[in-house]
Amino acid sequence: MEKLIISSILTVSDVVNMTDSILKITFPGTETDTKFRDLYSRNKVIFDRLVKNQKNTLKSGLTDLLFSSNKNRGSAYLCLRYIIHGMSLSIMDDVSAKANKLLAILDKHGKDVYRLGYNAESAALLSLFHEFDQAENQQLLVDLGLLLYYESLKTAQTDFDSVSTQKSEEKTVMNNDSEAATLIVDEMIPSLTGLVAMLQLYSELEPAVYGDMFNRVVTCISETNAIARSRKTRKQNKKEEAKPAQA
């Protein structure tokens, strides 16, 4: 049998899309032949594993949510800091004195807390909360009318922690229940090739039943190979264009 599936140029996505199409095309064959149905079923099992683990390698939906919640807590921190800093410049001595006490605590934990990495920022804010939650500092926040802004920062941190925990749990589940998609592809290609080979044999023995099915599978494989070759050519051309000109 002529080698139809050229695995060396196919990506995981190519294999997923191609296999999905082939399984849909060949499904009617499972209703008329037991051997074909058994081979089809083995391919379907491998394909389902491949799809599942391909999804595991994609970007988590929680990544953007975590980024957004981190941005929110940074905004809440800056809001509180700017207000306190503004009050520290007040010409009203009582206001500036109280604000400067709070500003000193903020400075103690870092002026650029919002620029830190996720974990470092969480640690800095929790340390800040420990001090701001003390009775004397709570009273300063109340006196300056800042308690609402402080509570919004704590809420933003709680929201961030919640998303971060969800993402960690998701990662743990994926790590405990996943396989490398590329390794499944190495299993998928030979199995799929066997299915196509059987279909080709059947198309020669019973062309009226399997001929059109086989031709559609060949077309699907050829189109996938063409897309893969085109992608490979584009990459090679870009590499050539990126090379410095010879003197």
N, C-alpha and C positions, 0 to 999 in steps of 0.2 A: 504493500500500500504506500502510495506517495505520502511523504510527510506533510500533513496539512497544517498542524498547529506548530508554530515556530516559537517555542517557549522563551528563547533567549532574548527576544525583543519585546516581550509582553510584560506590562506592569501588573500589579495585583488587581487594580481596577479593570484592566483589559480582560483578565481571566474571569473576574466576577461577571462582567457584562456578557462576555462571550458564552460562558457556561450557562448563565441564566437563559439566554436566547436558545441555546442548543437543547436544554432540558424542556423548554416550552414547545419547541418544534417536535421533539421526539416523544413527547408524552403519549400521543396516540398509539405508539408502538408497544407500550406496556400493556395494552388491552388485548393484544393478539398473540403475544409470545411470552412464555414464562421466563426463558433465559434472558431475553431482552429486558424484561421487567426487573429481574434480580440485579442485573448490571446497572440499570437505570437507578434503582434504589440505592445502590452503593455510591453512585455518583452524587445523588441528592443528599445523602448524609454528609459527605465530604463538603459539598457546596454550602450546606447550611452552616457548618463549622467555619468555613471560609468567610461567609457573609458576617457572621457574628463577630469574628475576630478582626475583620476589616473595620467594622464599626468601632471596636474598642481602640483602634489606633487613631481614629478621627478626633478632632478637637472636642473636648467636653463642653457642653452647653453652660456648665458652671464657670468656665474660665472667664467669659465675658462678664458674668454676674459678679464674680469675685473682684475683677478689675473695677467694675462700677461701684461696688460697695466700698472698696478701698479709696476710690476717688471721693466718695461721699464723706467718709470719715476725715479725709484730708481737708475737705472744704469746711466741715464742721469745726475742725481744729483751728484753721486759719481764721474763721469767723470769730471764734472766741478770743483768739490771740489778738487780732486787730482791734477788737472792741476794748479789751483790757489795756492794750498799748495806748489807744486813744485816750482812755480815761486817765492813764498815768501821766499824761501831758496836761491834764485839766488844771486851770488856775484856782480851782476849788481845792484847798489843801487836804480836806478830809477825803475827797474822792481820789485824788492823786496818790495819797498815802496808802489807802487800801488797795488801789489798783497796782501800785508798785510791789506790794507784798505778793500779790498773785502773779505778777509778771516775773518776779524773781524765781518763783517755783517753776513757771513755764520754761524759763531760761535754763534752770537747773537740769531739766530733762531734755534740753536741746531745742534750739530755735527752729531747726528744720526737721522736726519729727516726721512731718508729712512726706519728706523726701526719702525716708528709709525704706528698706525692703519690708515685705509683708510682716515677717516674724519680728523683726527689730522694732518696727513701728508699733506693733501690738504690745510688745514688752515695755516700750517707753510710755505708751498711753496708760497701761495698767498701773505702772509705777506712779504716773501723774495722778490717776484717779485715787490711789491710796492716800496721797497727800491732800488732794482737794476734798476728799470725803471726811477729813478730820473736822471736828466741830467748829474750830476757830475759822477755818477757811470756808466752810459752808456758810458761816455767818457773813463773811466778806462778800461772797457771791450773792447772798440774799440782799445785803445792804446796797450793792451796786446794781441789783436787778439783773444779774447774769445767770441765775440758776437755770432758766429755760435754755440758754445757749449751752451751758455745761451739760445738762441732761440730754440735749440733742447729740452732743459728741459721744456720750456714753451709749446712747441708743445706736448710733452709727457703728460704734465698735462692736456692740452686741450683734448687730446685723452681719457685720463682716465675719465675726467668729462663727456664726451659724452657717454661712455659705462655705467658709473654710473647712468646717467640720464635715459638711456634706461632700465636699470635693475630696477630702482625705478618705472618707468612707468609700466613695465611688472608686477611687484609685486602688484601694485595698481589694475591693471586690473584683475589679478588672484584673489585678495582678494574680489573684488566687484562682481565677476562672478564665484564663485566656491562654492562647497559643500564638506563636509568631505566624502571622498571615503568610509570610514568604515560605515557611516550611509546609504549610497546608497546600500552597500552590504546587510545591514539589510533589505532593501526593495527588493533587487534583489533575494535573496534566496527564500523567500516565493512565489514570482511570478514565478520564474523558476521551483520551485517544483510543482506548479499548472500546468504548461505547461507539465512537464514530466508525471504527474498523468493523465492528459487528453490523452497524447500520449499512456500511458499504457492501458487505457480503450479502446481506439480506436484499439490498437494492438490486444486486446482480441476479439473485435467485428469484425474487418476486418483485420485479420493477413496477408493476401496477400498484402494489401496496406500499413499497418503501422508496421507490425511485424519486418522487417529488420531495419526500422528506429528506433524503440524502442530499439532493441538489440544494435545498434550502440551507442545510447545515454547512455545506461547502461554501456557499455564498456568505454566510455569517462569518465563518472562519477567515475567508479571504478578505472581507471588509475589515475585520479586526486586525489582521496582519498588515493591511495597507495603512491603516491609521497609525499602527505602531512604527512601521518603517518611515512614514512621513515625520513622525515625532523625532525619531532617531536622526533623520537627515537634518532637521531644523537645529537640533542640538549640536550636531557636528559642524554645521555652517556657522553657528554662533561662536563656537570655539575657534574656528579658522579666522573669523572676523576679529576676534579678541587678540589674536597673536600679533606681536609687534612687527612692523614692516622690516624686511631685510635691508640692510644698508647696501 
